[in-house]
């Protein structure tokens, strides 16, 4: 039998492979413990090939952070868009997706935790963080505003901002605990806990939906 030719990856596929390898290396070894050679070995490429895509480790790390945050936002946003025209349904889906696979995992928390200090003290990482999560916060703000308005609870800008911070804190807190395995909340139970908490924070009711 003739040996099957190995599929040649496109430039985008190779780029995605490098981003995924960087994400996994940082989650496992930390920022300081991750080297370009580690990433190349994990991705199954040569050290030199990475130089065709990224000038240095810092540029590759920044691209990976940007990609991961964008993917997390897209995951929740797409779920909301697919939930139909009702704002409460969309917010329900957004919260559920934010607390569901594939982003509720120790690897994602391990990756993200490497950047907490950098976001606080590194101007470049802070800029990337603000850019990356601006879209997530904007979508959440729109959904909270529309849901409150539909429930007859219109808010001014200051009150809306506080409401969004509270909702985001609920999502973040449950996400961190689930990734750490602090309690038994996982899967549908975790998502439902988030939905119930958000409903309580906003003083609204979500329709009962199957898992």
C-alpha positions in Angstrom: 0.0 0.0 0.0 1.4 3.4 -0.9 2.3 5.7 2.0 -0.3 8.4 2.3 1.2 11.9 1.8 1.2 14.1 4.9 -1.3 17.0 4.6 0.4 20.3 4.2 -1.0 22.8 6.6 -2.1 26.2 5.4 -0.5 29.4 6.8 -3.6 30.0 9.0 -3.6 26.4 10.2 0.0 26.6 11.1 -0.6 29.9 12.9 -3.5 28.4 14.9 -1.2 25.4 15.8 1.4 27.8 17.2 -1.2 29.7 19.2 -2.6 26.5 20.7 0.8 25.2 21.5 1.7 28.5 23.3 -1.5 28.5 25.2 -0.9 24.9 26.5 2.8 25.6 27.3 2.0 28.7 29.3 -0.8 26.9 31.1 1.5 24.1 32.1 4.9 25.9 32.6 4.0 29.5 33.2 5.2 32.6 31.3 8.7 32.5 32.5 9.0 28.7 32.1 7.9 28.7 28.5 10.4 29.1 25.8 10.2 29.3 22.0 11.8 25.9 21.8 9.2 24.4 24.1 6.5 25.8 21.9 8.1 24.5 18.7 8.5 21.1 20.2 4.9 21.0 21.4 3.6 22.2 18.0 5.8 19.8 16.1 7.6 22.4 14.1 11.1 23.8 13.8 12.4 26.6 15.9 13.1 28.6 12.7 9.6 28.2 11.4 8.2 30.2 14.3 10.3 33.1 13.2 8.3 33.3 10.0 5.2 34.1 12.1 6.5 35.9 15.2 9.6 38.1 15.8 10.0 36.9 19.4 8.4 35.2 22.3 6.7 38.4 23.5 4.9 38.8 20.2 3.7 35.2 20.3 2.5 35.5 23.9 0.6 38.7 23.1 -1.1 37.0 20.0 -2.0 34.0 22.1 -3.6 36.1 24.9 -5.5 38.1 22.3 -6.8 35.0 20.6 -7.8 33.3 23.8 -9.8 36.3 25.1 -11.4 36.8 21.7 -12.5 33.1 21.6 -14.0 33.3 25.0 -16.0 36.3 24.0 -17.1 34.8 20.7 -18.3 31.6 22.4 -20.7 33.5 24.7 -21.7 36.1 22.1 -22.6 33.4 19.5 -24.7 31.6 22.0 -26.6 34.8 22.8 -27.2 35.5 19.1 -28.5 31.9 18.5 -31.0 32.2 21.4 -33.5 34.3 19.4 -34.7 37.9 19.6 -35.8 38.0 23.3 -33.2 39.8 25.5 -33.8 37.6 28.5 -33.3 34.5 26.4 -30.1 36.0 25.0 -28.7 36.9 28.5 -29.7 33.4 29.7 -27.7 31.9 26.9 -24.7 34.3 27.4 -24.4 33.4 31.1 -24.8 29.7 30.4 -22.1 29.7 27.7 -19.7 31.7 29.9 -20.0 28.9 32.5 -19.9 25.9 30.1 -17.3 23.9 28.2 -14.8 24.3 26.7 -13.7 27.3 28.7 -14.4 26.0 32.2 -11.2 24.0 32.7 -8.1 24.1 34.8 -6.0 24.8 31.7 -7.9 28.1 31.0 -7.6 29.2 34.6 -3.9 28.3 34.6 -3.3 30.3 31.4 -5.3 33.3 32.5 -3.7 33.5 36.0 -0.3 34.0 34.4 -1.4 37.5 33.2 -3.0 38.9 36.3 0.1 40.7 37.5 1.0 41.8 34.0 -2.4 43.3 33.3 -2.0 45.3 36.5 1.5 46.6 36.0 2.5 46.1 32.3 0.9 48.9 30.1 1.0 46.8 26.9 -0.7 43.8 28.6 -3.3 46.1 30.2 -4.0 47.6 26.7 -4.5 44.1 25.3 -6.7 43.1 28.2 -8.9 46.1 27.8 -9.2 45.6 24.1 -9.9 41.9 24.5 -12.6 42.1 27.2 -14.1 45.3 25.9 -16.2 43.4 23.5 -17.3 40.9 26.1 -18.3 43.7 28.5 -20.1 45.6 25.8 -22.2 42.6 24.8 -23.0 41.9 28.4 -23.9 45.6 29.0 -26.3 45.5 26.0 -28.0 42.3 27.2 -28.4 43.5 30.8 -29.8 46.9 29.7 -32.3 45.2 27.3 -33.3 42.6 29.9 -33.9 45.2 32.6 -35.8 47.4 30.2 -38.0 44.5 29.1 -38.7 43.8 32.8 -39.8 47.4 33.4 -36.6 48.3 35.2 -34.9 50.9 33.0 -31.7 52.2 34.5 -29.4 55.2 34.1 -25.8 54.8 33.0 -24.4 54.7 36.5 -26.9 52.1 37.7 -26.4 50.0 34.6 -22.7 50.0 35.0 -23.0 48.7 38.6 -25.4 46.0 37.5 -23.0 44.8 34.8 -20.1 44.7 37.3 -22.2 42.6 39.6 -23.2 40.2 36.8 -19.7 39.9 35.6 -18.5 39.3 39.1 -21.0 36.4 39.5 -19.7 34.8 36.2 -16.0 35.3 37.1 -16.4 34.0 40.6 -18.2 30.9 39.6 -15.8 30.3 36.7 -12.8 30.5 39.0 -14.3 28.2 41.6 -15.3 25.6 39.0 -11.9 25.7 37.3 -10.2 25.2 40.7 -12.7 22.4 41.6 -13.4 24.1 44.9 -16.9 22.7 45.1 -19.1 20.2 43.4 -20.7 22.7 40.9 -19.8 21.5 37.4 -21.6 21.2 34.1 -25.3 22.1 34.0 -25.3 22.7 37.8 -22.7 25.4 37.4 -24.4 27.1 34.6 -27.7 27.0 36.4 -26.1 28.5 39.5 -24.8 31.4 37.4 -28.2 31.9 35.8 -30.0 31.9 39.2 -27.5 34.3 40.7 -27.7 36.7 37.8 -31.5 36.6 38.0 -31.3 37.5 41.7 -28.8 40.3 41.2 -30.9 41.9 38.5 -34.3 41.1 40.1 -35.6 39.5 36.9 -36.9 36.0 36.0 -35.5 33.8 33.3 -37.7 31.3 31.5 -37.3 27.7 32.5 -35.2 25.9 29.9 -34.1 22.3 29.5 -30.4 21.6 29.9 
